[in-house]
Amino acid sequence: MTRVSAAVTPIRRGSGKIGAVIIGRNEGERLRACIESVLGEGLMAVYVDSGSVDGSVAIARSYGLRVIELDPSVPFTAARARNAGADFFYERFPQLPYLHFVDGDCELVAGWVSRARAVLEMDPTIGAVCGRRRERNPETSVFNRLCDLEWDTPVGFAETVGGDALFRTAAFRDGEGFSAELIAGEEPDLCHRVRAAGWRIRRIDCEMTLHDAAMTRFTQWWQRNRRSGYATAEALWRRGKKNPRMWREVISNLFWALPISWPLLPALWLRVCWRGGPLQASFITLGKLPHCQGQIDYWRKRRKLIEYK
């Protein structure tokens, strides 16, 4: 992994077994809540900042955290930030068994870390574990509610985790860390390599994090889905040769975005509604358009950070 230039402060010490990597960009008070939840779980923590201009760095330093400020001459990505935090722990605590990644707009739920660590300690074949991420304010907007529904995924062995997860350090190393150049979809990309190295991933029935999407505008929802479409197209290019599901998703987005297919959209809506209800059906159907836009962005190689906040 590539080193980054950084301005640093002393590390906040906690548990000797888990290093928490907090990443953020202009998270403000959300970052404060995140840090307090991490320190409340007794973890060692490092904060990696991607060009914040809202005082996030000062907030992190006020808690005594080690702060890594990424060099702005290299494009910012969440993957790059997480790798920088992992590198810090590799260098200073080479025997550290576990790494916990958490986004700066999330808070760890009390008791989650001990539950997750117990899973790793009981089963040496599991490389990463995650739980239930919930939206803090789902009632604020329909877009926040959609986020909360999106994260209600089945428990058991899984293909991937999200941005918040506890990794066995050995599994993270075997997966060669995140692909720093990815602007989205870096978690399934890493977990594909982790599973290829022989590790398993498990999602447990436990509250893990509270997330603050702060998504109140239609344009934010559109950008978020556009980013997802970009990630889908890139995932197909990277690892889609033997994965029919990826091909189906990309072709589906293209097909339903074509005007010739629009008369058939009610049939798609009814099919999705049968499984997830009218709210999800409406936005999944409409979401084919920004997903297709994101795919086209990728094919045109318009590589830039797609933010929705």
Sequence and secondary structure as in RCSB ss.txt:
>XXXX:A:sequence
MTRVSAAVTPIRRGSGKIGAVIIGRNEGERLRACIESVLGEGLMAVYVDSGSVDGSVAIARSYGLRVIELDPSVP
FTAARARNAGADFFYERFPQLPYLHFVDGDCELVAGWVSRARAVLEMDPTIGAVCGRRRERNPETSVFNRLCDLE
WDTPVGFAETVGGDALFRTAAFRDGEGFSAELIAGEEPDLCHRVRAAGWRIRRIDCEMTLHDAAMTRFTQWWQRN
RRSGYATAEALWRRGKKNPRMWREVISNLFWALPISWPLLPALWLRVCWRGGPLQASFITLGKLPHCQGQIDYWR
KRRKLIEYK
>XXXX:A:secstr
           B  EEEEEEEEEESS THHHHHHHHHHHHTTEEEEEEESS  SSHHHHHHHTT EEEE  TTS 
  HHHHHHHHHHHHHHH TT  EEEEEETTEEE TTHHHHHHHHHHH TTEEEEEEEEEES TTS HHHHHHHHH
T    EEES   SSEEEEHHHHHHTTS  TT SS HHHHHHHHHHHTT EEEEEEEEEEEE     SHHHHHHHH
HHHHHHHHHHHHHH TT HHHHHHHHHHHHHHSGGGGGGHHHHHHHHHHHH HHHHHHHHHTHHHHHHHHHHHHT
T        
